[in-house]
């Protein structure tokens, strides 16, 4: 479904537009926006597989995806103590996630 959505919603970069179009809540809309525009394809596929196996509620909540934790370029090394590790703690465009 996400492949179809990616083509159909290429211009939808705002969560509000996604929410109105699909009549979903703000957390779900933010998750859809990130999955379509900011999460790398291998990561998106891994998340999709994990949700199919485990289900959405027990495995992952929409707000986690909507908060950018899986986005390319997001880093858990934002604090000064972790600055030296920033490149190792930053999500790449491959399957290497640090979230």
N, C-alpha and C positions, 0 to 999 in steps of 0.2 A: 504494500500500500504506500509506503514512503517513497518508493521510486516514482509512482504515479503522481504523488503529491509534489515531489520536487519539480517535475516538469510543469505541473499545473499551477504552482504557486511561486514560481521563480521571483516574481515581483513583490511578494509578500514578506517584507522585512520587519514589519511591525506586528507585535503580538495582538494588538487590538483588531487588526484586519483579519488575522487568522481566527480569532475568537468569534467575530461576527460571521465570518463565512461558514464556519463549522458549528456554530452555536455551542461553544465549549467555554469553560472557565478560564480565568487569566493564567493560572498555573499550567494548565494543559496547553494553552496557546503559546506560552513562553517555551515550553518543552518542544512543541512542534516547530516553532521558529528556529530554535537552536539546532534541532536535529536536521532540519532542511538546509540551513545556511552556515552553521558554524562547527558542526561535529564532522570529523573525517569519516569517509565511507567505511573503512575497516572497523572503526569504533562503533558506528551506527549499526553495522551488521552484527557485531558481537553483542551489543545491547539488545537488538531485536531477537537474536537467538536465545539469550539468557532470559528474556521476558517470556518467550514462548515456552521454555522449559519450566521456569519457576513461577510465572505469573507476575503481573505488575505490582500488586500491593505488597506481597511478601518480599519482593526483591528490591524494588526501586520506586520512589515516588516522583511524580511529575515535577515538583518544585526543585528537586536536585538537578534534573536536566535543565530546567529553566534558569537556574542560578549560574550557569556557565561552567560548571565543574568538568564537563566532558568536552568543552570547546577547545579547538586547536588554539594554542597560545596561552591557555589558562595555566597559572602556576600556583602551586601550594607553597612556593618559596618566596613569599612576599615580605615576610618579616626580616628585619636587618640581620638577625642571627643566621638566616638561611640564604643570604645574598650570594655567598660563594657557591651554593648548590642550585642556583636559580635555573640554569640550563638543564640540569638533570631532573629538576622538579617541575618542568613545563611540559604540557601535553604537546606531542608532535602531531604530524598529519598521518602517522602510521598507527599501529595498534598499541604503541607504548603509552599507556596512561599512568599518570601519577596521582590522580584524584583518589 
